[in-house]
Structure formats: C-alpha cells, structure tokens
Amino acid sequence: MQHAGKRISKKGFSYLVWFTLIIILISLTNCHISPRKDGPYLVLYAFEEEGWLLGDKMDIAQRDKVLGRQVFSGGLSGKDIVLAESGMGMTNAAMMTQILIDLYHPKAVIFTGIAGAVDTSVHIGDIAVCRSWITHDYVYHGANGPEPNLISVYSPLVDSMASFEDFTVDSLMFRKMEELAGEKFQFKQVDERMPILLVGGIGVSGNAFIDNREKRIWLKDIFDAKITDMETAAVAQVCFVNGLPFIAFRSASDLAGGSGSATAHKELEQFFEVAAENSATVVMRFLESL
C-alpha cells in the first residue's frame, strides 16, 4: 500500500539527504573540536613521584585504573580535576592522554613534572612554562647530520591534514601564567638559591634522556630550546588534534649534559623531588586562579 500524503520527488529527496549529511558532519566536527565546558581539568604527570604532592593535596572522590595506572577524580584548588600518571616517553604519554580524553571529557589538559635544562639561564628548581613545544627527534638523518622535519597531523582548525613545526599551548592559559609570573611563590630552595618562574620560550621533547653536552648544545642551536623532556610535545600534539586547551609546567631537575663534575643523571637523582614539588606548587596556584 502506498503511504498517504505528498510524495517527495527524487530531486527533493536527494537535496534532503545531502542537507541531512551536511548537518551531521557539522555536528560531528563541532563535537570533535569543542571541549566540554563542564568537564574537569585533566592533570598529568609522567611518573609516580611527580604526582605525590598533588595527590596529597587533592580531595579524592573516585579512584579508577586505566591501562594499569591509577587515575584519581576529585577536587584540587577549588577545581574539579582528574589526576593521572601518563607513563614515561612519547608513546605512553600520547596513548594515555587520548584514552583519558575519551573517558573523562576534560575541558583542558595540564602537564606537570621535571625536565632537563637546555638553556644555561635555566637553573635547577626553576619552573619553565613554555609557549610552544617541538618533537626534537622527529628528524631526517642524512649526510649533514640530523635535520628537523615537520609533523603532518589532522588539524581541527581546517578539518584536514596539515604540517607543523611546533604545537603552542593555549593562549588564554598562557596569558594567565604571564599574569601570575609576578607573584612570589614559596618554592623549595636549591642550595642557597630560590628558584624562579620562567614564562615563555620553546620546550622540546623526545624519546631520549639527554645527558650529553653536545646534544644539549644542538638542541639550543637548532630549536632555541629552554628545556627538554620525554612527554610534553606528544601530549601537546594530542590535545591540538582534539581541539583541547593545553599547558605544561616543567621544573628543571638537571642540566642536560650535566654541570660541573655531575652528570644529568646524578643531578636528577639529587633534585627531582624538589623540582617536582616546585612544579606542582605552580599547578595548584594556576588552578586556583582560573
């Protein structure tokens, strides 16, 4: 039996199908690039000791386990957060960041922890909040040595693939840190020196612990880097693809390549707790200011 009512012409039906598809695509695109305004802040750190202070200060409401790692939901500095360990290295950090974004729908992502100083103006205990992040080992090794390559990723800004040298942190969050830079923080001292907060510059990340003076100089000459670590650029890239605001706080636990007679590894063992606590102190003040 024929359905009662007006019949839709083939041409009209075609227009209706295309109109529906366009609306669906627009909806999917908007869902992809728009963070949830009512979601928590996702706060990440690479290994357990970097998250101790934040966990101690946090009002934990729920405990979960994701990919074998503890994830805590609750309150910190008056904000709803999800606190989690990403694991060390670029792959662990990227994998954990993506699955936590999918599970907890955060409004923004914050990374905290330690780093190696590249620029000699960055001293042990100082906290660097870099403006942009670069993967330093995404390179072409040819006759003239390593040459940096652009990274091709999906860009939600243009809804297509695009190539990038670096990934910048969120402009509003970065501006907030510029405002906080003039405040006096109660940092843990390193010997007789009080560490300082440094806002700006470039950070680099890669799957290598840098304990080599020549490599440190190369990172400075090629990228003009202030600090180096093994996770942040990967997390910044994941957040960019997901359209999520991102910022990182990294405190120097060592000079990449070592200083004086000490290697970077020995400096790390000596100062990582101080550096991790100083970074966490800035994170808590930053959350409070939002």
C-alpha beads as a LAMMPS data file, in Angstrom:
LAMMPS data file: protein, C-alpha beads

290 atoms
289 bonds

1 atom types
1 bond types

-500.0 500.0 xlo xhi
-500.0 500.0 ylo yhi
-500.0 500.0 zlo zhi

Masses

1 110.0

Atoms # bond

1 1 1 0.000 0.000 0.000
2 1 1 1.254 3.405 -0.903
3 1 1 1.966 5.739 2.004
4 1 1 -0.629 8.504 2.308
5 1 1 0.359 12.148 1.859
6 1 1 2.588 14.043 -0.560
7 1 1 5.248 12.157 -2.405
8 1 1 8.766 13.592 -2.374
9 1 1 10.392 13.876 -5.791
10 1 1 13.731 12.163 -6.429
11 1 1 15.372 15.575 -6.705
12 1 1 13.804 16.755 -3.449
13 1 1 14.788 13.523 -1.738
14 1 1 18.384 13.966 -2.940
15 1 1 18.524 17.506 -1.547
16 1 1 17.109 16.242 1.757
17 1 1 19.747 13.518 2.015
18 1 1 22.586 15.939 1.281
19 1 1 21.211 18.506 3.730
20 1 1 20.985 15.836 6.450
21 1 1 24.537 14.648 5.783
22 1 1 25.854 18.210 5.974
23 1 1 24.118 18.785 9.331
24 1 1 25.548 15.506 10.674
25 1 1 29.068 16.381 9.515
26 1 1 28.845 19.836 11.072
27 1 1 27.632 18.307 14.319
28 1 1 30.423 15.734 14.350
29 1 1 33.021 18.377 13.573
30 1 1 31.784 20.630 16.363
31 1 1 31.739 17.723 18.800
32 1 1 35.316 16.938 17.834
33 1 1 36.843 20.355 18.336
34 1 1 34.785 21.727 21.231
35 1 1 35.899 20.786 24.757
36 1 1 33.232 20.188 27.375
37 1 1 32.813 23.375 29.376
38 1 1 31.553 21.417 32.390
39 1 1 34.312 18.816 32.257
40 1 1 37.207 18.503 34.711
41 1 1 40.783 19.632 34.184
42 1 1 42.965 16.664 33.258
43 1 1 46.268 16.938 35.153
44 1 1 49.013 14.580 34.002
45 1 1 52.488 13.661 35.208
46 1 1 54.957 11.138 33.796
47 1 1 55.936 9.037 36.826
48 1 1 54.563 8.489 40.317
49 1 1 56.839 10.791 42.304
50 1 1 55.849 13.798 40.151
51 1 1 52.243 13.467 41.312
52 1 1 52.764 12.883 45.049
53 1 1 52.181 16.454 46.243
54 1 1 49.121 16.964 44.042
55 1 1 47.655 13.662 45.210
56 1 1 48.269 14.571 48.866
57 1 1 46.547 17.950 48.479
58 1 1 43.661 16.584 46.428
59 1 1 40.213 15.742 47.780
60 1 1 39.834 12.369 46.066
61 1 1 36.263 11.324 45.301
62 1 1 36.904 8.384 42.976
63 1 1 39.742 6.038 42.072
64 1 1 39.966 4.226 38.753
65 1 1 42.593 2.224 36.913
66 1 1 43.227 2.921 33.220
67 1 1 45.786 0.899 31.246
68 1 1 47.181 -0.327 34.548
69 1 1 47.714 3.176 36.008
70 1 1 45.899 4.887 38.880
71 1 1 43.517 7.709 37.961
72 1 1 42.041 9.967 40.652
73 1 1 38.956 12.169 40.290
74 1 1 38.127 14.911 42.773
75 1 1 38.907 18.474 43.761
76 1 1 42.111 20.494 43.913
77 1 1 42.493 24.245 44.432
78 1 1 38.742 24.657 44.085
79 1 1 38.533 22.926 40.696
80 1 1 37.298 19.534 39.514
81 1 1 40.261 17.571 38.215
82 1 1 41.291 14.151 37.002
83 1 1 44.846 13.372 38.125
84 1 1 46.739 10.616 36.321
85 1 1 50.157 9.221 35.534
86 1 1 50.871 9.146 31.804
87 1 1 53.939 6.944 31.899
88 1 1 57.364 7.942 30.616
89 1 1 58.113 8.511 26.947
90 1 1 56.274 9.944 23.974
91 1 1 54.190 6.861 23.117
92 1 1 52.992 6.231 26.680
93 1 1 52.120 9.906 27.119
94 1 1 50.199 10.156 23.843
95 1 1 48.332 6.892 24.386
96 1 1 47.309 7.706 27.955
97 1 1 46.310 11.270 27.091
98 1 1 43.993 10.157 24.304
99 1 1 42.227 7.457 26.281
100 1 1 41.737 9.804 29.264
101 1 1 40.284 12.458 26.954
102 1 1 37.866 9.852 25.594
103 1 1 36.881 8.623 29.060
104 1 1 36.696 11.823 31.112
105 1 1 35.914 14.553 28.528
106 1 1 38.133 17.237 30.133
107 1 1 37.795 20.954 29.450
108 1 1 41.610 21.336 29.322
109 1 1 44.817 19.370 29.873
110 1 1 47.706 20.322 32.170
111 1 1 51.058 18.529 32.320
112 1 1 53.396 18.849 35.301
113 1 1 56.772 17.412 36.189
114 1 1 60.509 17.675 35.815
115 1 1 62.726 18.473 32.838
116 1 1 66.319 18.920 31.805
117 1 1 67.565 22.459 31.315
118 1 1 68.893 23.179 27.820
119 1 1 69.451 26.918 28.084
120 1 1 72.051 27.604 30.791
121 1 1 69.918 30.508 32.044
122 1 1 67.511 27.862 33.419
123 1 1 68.754 26.663 36.806
124 1 1 67.868 23.590 38.824
125 1 1 64.500 24.085 40.514
126 1 1 63.314 26.798 38.108
127 1 1 59.862 26.277 36.579
128 1 1 59.500 26.819 32.835
129 1 1 56.124 27.434 31.205
130 1 1 56.999 27.318 27.511
131 1 1 54.921 28.943 24.778
132 1 1 55.371 26.090 22.308
133 1 1 56.640 22.515 22.142
134 1 1 58.629 20.658 19.461
135 1 1 59.427 16.950 18.992
136 1 1 63.211 17.182 18.735
137 1 1 63.853 13.654 17.448
138 1 1 61.387 13.826 14.543
139 1 1 64.283 14.326 12.127
140 1 1 65.900 13.198 8.885
141 1 1 69.373 11.732 9.378
142 1 1 71.389 12.475 6.260
143 1 1 74.959 13.239 5.271
144 1 1 74.821 16.582 7.045
145 1 1 73.526 15.138 10.299
146 1 1 70.009 15.323 11.748
147 1 1 67.637 17.816 10.146
148 1 1 64.252 18.551 11.795
149 1 1 61.107 17.586 9.879
150 1 1 57.597 18.997 10.002
151 1 1 54.948 16.742 11.569
152 1 1 51.855 16.045 9.466
153 1 1 48.709 15.703 11.609
154 1 1 44.996 16.306 11.413
155 1 1 44.164 19.960 12.088
156 1 1 40.694 20.680 13.511
157 1 1 41.226 24.309 12.504
158 1 1 40.953 23.460 8.794
159 1 1 39.414 19.962 9.060
160 1 1 42.232 18.390 7.056
161 1 1 45.829 17.271 7.323
162 1 1 48.444 19.977 7.862
163 1 1 52.153 20.177 8.731
164 1 1 53.519 21.753 11.891
165 1 1 56.921 22.525 13.340
166 1 1 55.591 23.058 16.849
167 1 1 52.425 22.965 18.931
168 1 1 51.602 26.014 21.005
169 1 1 49.911 25.993 24.385
170 1 1 46.507 27.585 24.890
171 1 1 46.724 31.378 24.561
172 1 1 44.291 32.159 27.407
173 1 1 46.004 29.780 29.818
174 1 1 49.395 31.136 28.808
175 1 1 48.198 34.711 29.377
176 1 1 47.049 33.705 32.854
177 1 1 50.553 32.436 33.583
178 1 1 52.042 35.709 32.356
179 1 1 49.850 37.450 34.934
180 1 1 50.974 35.068 37.696
181 1 1 54.657 35.386 36.808
182 1 1 54.993 38.479 39.002
183 1 1 53.772 36.689 42.130
184 1 1 56.081 35.416 44.847
185 1 1 55.898 31.628 45.088
186 1 1 57.013 29.559 48.060
187 1 1 59.382 27.296 46.168
188 1 1 61.773 24.775 47.634
189 1 1 65.281 26.212 47.577
190 1 1 68.192 24.571 45.806
191 1 1 71.237 25.136 47.991
192 1 1 71.175 28.891 48.711
193 1 1 69.246 29.858 45.597
194 1 1 65.482 30.440 45.371
195 1 1 64.127 29.046 42.070
196 1 1 62.123 31.326 39.780
197 1 1 59.183 31.019 37.399
198 1 1 60.050 31.460 33.700
199 1 1 57.198 32.062 31.264
200 1 1 57.856 31.856 27.522
201 1 1 60.217 30.228 25.062
202 1 1 60.358 26.810 23.460
203 1 1 60.398 23.352 25.025
204 1 1 61.465 20.183 23.219
205 1 1 60.587 16.532 23.811
206 1 1 61.810 13.189 22.536
207 1 1 62.290 9.541 23.446
208 1 1 65.710 10.115 24.953
209 1 1 67.123 11.199 28.291
210 1 1 69.661 13.857 27.329
211 1 1 72.891 13.529 29.323
212 1 1 75.268 14.760 26.656
213 1 1 76.716 18.258 26.348
214 1 1 76.964 18.190 22.538
215 1 1 73.337 17.118 22.211
216 1 1 72.250 19.866 24.606
217 1 1 74.107 22.472 22.548
218 1 1 72.493 21.078 19.370
219 1 1 69.024 21.436 20.922
220 1 1 69.815 25.017 21.834
221 1 1 71.291 25.912 18.436
222 1 1 68.611 24.231 16.300
223 1 1 65.441 24.896 18.327
224 1 1 66.487 27.663 20.742
225 1 1 65.082 25.361 23.423
226 1 1 64.900 26.255 27.103
227 1 1 64.162 22.770 28.447
228 1 1 63.782 19.189 27.292
229 1 1 61.677 16.244 28.465
230 1 1 60.226 12.986 27.173
231 1 1 56.457 13.630 27.039
232 1 1 55.157 17.177 26.651
233 1 1 55.340 17.646 22.868
234 1 1 53.433 14.381 22.371
235 1 1 50.687 15.485 24.770
236 1 1 50.555 18.921 23.115
237 1 1 50.047 17.255 19.726
238 1 1 47.241 15.007 21.000
239 1 1 45.490 17.987 22.595
240 1 1 45.791 20.021 19.387
241 1 1 44.184 17.275 17.307
242 1 1 41.353 17.020 19.857
243 1 1 40.848 20.783 19.974
244 1 1 41.620 20.904 23.699
245 1 1 43.365 23.747 25.580
246 1 1 46.747 22.627 26.901
247 1 1 49.584 23.982 29.027
248 1 1 52.651 22.443 30.703
249 1 1 54.673 23.241 33.822
250 1 1 58.174 21.792 33.912
251 1 1 60.762 22.286 36.650
252 1 1 64.433 21.709 35.873
253 1 1 65.907 18.811 37.842
254 1 1 69.194 18.836 35.944
255 1 1 71.198 20.471 33.180
256 1 1 71.022 18.218 30.126
257 1 1 74.602 17.005 29.779
258 1 1 75.390 17.771 33.395
259 1 1 77.046 20.720 35.074
260 1 1 80.468 20.785 36.642
261 1 1 81.516 17.260 37.587
262 1 1 77.952 15.971 37.959
263 1 1 76.105 14.146 35.180
264 1 1 72.479 14.950 34.425
265 1 1 71.522 11.543 35.816
266 1 1 73.182 12.269 39.168
267 1 1 71.581 15.717 39.297
268 1 1 68.191 14.169 38.570
269 1 1 68.547 11.730 41.463
270 1 1 69.522 14.567 43.793
271 1 1 66.989 17.224 42.795
272 1 1 63.944 15.578 41.193
273 1 1 61.825 15.760 44.367
274 1 1 62.480 19.496 44.764
275 1 1 61.805 20.115 41.072
276 1 1 58.590 18.063 41.063
277 1 1 57.279 19.860 44.155
278 1 1 58.041 23.294 42.687
279 1 1 56.173 22.410 39.503
280 1 1 53.189 21.125 41.496
281 1 1 53.141 24.365 43.519
282 1 1 52.670 26.378 40.328
283 1 1 49.962 23.993 39.080
284 1 1 47.919 24.457 42.269
285 1 1 48.201 28.256 42.098
286 1 1 47.290 28.197 38.410
287 1 1 44.153 26.104 39.062
288 1 1 43.191 28.445 41.885
289 1 1 43.437 31.447 39.544
290 1 1 41.134 30.001 36.861

Bonds

1 1 1 2
2 1 2 3
3 1 3 4
4 1 4 5
5 1 5 6
6 1 6 7
7 1 7 8
8 1 8 9
9 1 9 10
10 1 10 11
11 1 11 12
12 1 12 13
13 1 13 14
14 1 14 15
15 1 15 16
16 1 16 17
17 1 17 18
18 1 18 19
19 1 19 20
20 1 20 21
21 1 21 22
22 1 22 23
23 1 23 24
24 1 24 25
25 1 25 26
26 1 26 27
27 1 27 28
28 1 28 29
29 1 29 30
30 1 30 31
31 1 31 32
32 1 32 33
33 1 33 34
34 1 34 35
35 1 35 36
36 1 36 37
37 1 37 38
38 1 38 39
39 1 39 40
40 1 40 41
41 1 41 42
42 1 42 43
43 1 43 44
44 1 44 45
45 1 45 46
46 1 46 47
47 1 47 48
48 1 48 49
49 1 49 50
50 1 50 51
51 1 51 52
52 1 52 53
53 1 53 54
54 1 54 55
55 1 55 56
56 1 56 57
57 1 57 58
58 1 58 59
59 1 59 60
60 1 60 61
61 1 61 62
62 1 62 63
63 1 63 64
64 1 64 65
65 1 65 66
66 1 66 67
67 1 67 68
68 1 68 69
69 1 69 70
70 1 70 71
71 1 71 72
72 1 72 73
73 1 73 74
74 1 74 75
75 1 75 76
76 1 76 77
77 1 77 78
78 1 78 79
79 1 79 80
80 1 80 81
81 1 81 82
82 1 82 83
83 1 83 84
84 1 84 85
85 1 85 86
86 1 86 87
87 1 87 88
88 1 88 89
89 1 89 90
90 1 90 91
91 1 91 92
92 1 92 93
93 1 93 94
94 1 94 95
95 1 95 96
96 1 96 97
97 1 97 98
98 1 98 99
99 1 99 100
100 1 100 101
101 1 101 102
102 1 102 103
103 1 103 104
104 1 104 105
105 1 105 106
106 1 106 107
107 1 107 108
108 1 108 109
109 1 109 110
110 1 110 111
111 1 111 112
112 1 112 113
113 1 113 114
114 1 114 115
115 1 115 116
116 1 116 117
117 1 117 118
118 1 118 119
119 1 119 120
120 1 120 121
121 1 121 122
122 1 122 123
123 1 123 124
124 1 124 125
125 1 125 126
126 1 126 127
127 1 127 128
128 1 128 129
129 1 129 130
130 1 130 131
131 1 131 132
132 1 132 133
133 1 133 134
134 1 134 135
135 1 135 136
136 1 136 137
137 1 137 138
138 1 138 139
139 1 139 140
140 1 140 141
141 1 141 142
142 1 142 143
143 1 143 144
144 1 144 145
145 1 145 146
146 1 146 147
147 1 147 148
148 1 148 149
149 1 149 150
150 1 150 151
151 1 151 152
152 1 152 153
153 1 153 154
154 1 154 155
155 1 155 156
156 1 156 157
157 1 157 158
158 1 158 159
159 1 159 160
160 1 160 161
161 1 161 162
162 1 162 163
163 1 163 164
164 1 164 165
165 1 165 166
166 1 166 167
167 1 167 168
168 1 168 169
169 1 169 170
170 1 170 171
171 1 171 172
172 1 172 173
173 1 173 174
174 1 174 175
175 1 175 176
176 1 176 177
177 1 177 178
178 1 178 179
179 1 179 180
180 1 180 181
181 1 181 182
182 1 182 183
183 1 183 184
184 1 184 185
185 1 185 186
186 1 186 187
187 1 187 188
188 1 188 189
189 1 189 190
190 1 190 191
191 1 191 192
192 1 192 193
193 1 193 194
194 1 194 195
195 1 195 196
196 1 196 197
197 1 197 198
198 1 198 199
199 1 199 200
200 1 200 201
201 1 201 202
202 1 202 203
203 1 203 204
204 1 204 205
205 1 205 206
206 1 206 207
207 1 207 208
208 1 208 209
209 1 209 210
210 1 210 211
211 1 211 212
212 1 212 213
213 1 213 214
214 1 214 215
215 1 215 216
216 1 216 217
217 1 217 218
218 1 218 219
219 1 219 220
220 1 220 221
221 1 221 222
222 1 222 223
223 1 223 224
224 1 224 225
225 1 225 226
226 1 226 227
227 1 227 228
228 1 228 229
229 1 229 230
230 1 230 231
231 1 231 232
232 1 232 233
233 1 233 234
234 1 234 235
235 1 235 236
236 1 236 237
237 1 237 238
238 1 238 239
239 1 239 240
240 1 240 241
241 1 241 242
242 1 242 243
243 1 243 244
244 1 244 245
245 1 245 246
246 1 246 247
247 1 247 248
248 1 248 249
249 1 249 250
250 1 250 251
251 1 251 252
252 1 252 253
253 1 253 254
254 1 254 255
255 1 255 256
256 1 256 257
257 1 257 258
258 1 258 259
259 1 259 260
260 1 260 261
261 1 261 262
262 1 262 263
263 1 263 264
264 1 264 265
265 1 265 266
266 1 266 267
267 1 267 268
268 1 268 269
269 1 269 270
270 1 270 271
271 1 271 272
272 1 272 273
273 1 273 274
274 1 274 275
275 1 275 276
276 1 276 277
277 1 277 278
278 1 278 279
279 1 279 280
280 1 280 281
281 1 281 282
282 1 282 283
283 1 283 284
284 1 284 285
285 1 285 286
286 1 286 287
287 1 287 288
288 1 288 289
289 1 289 290
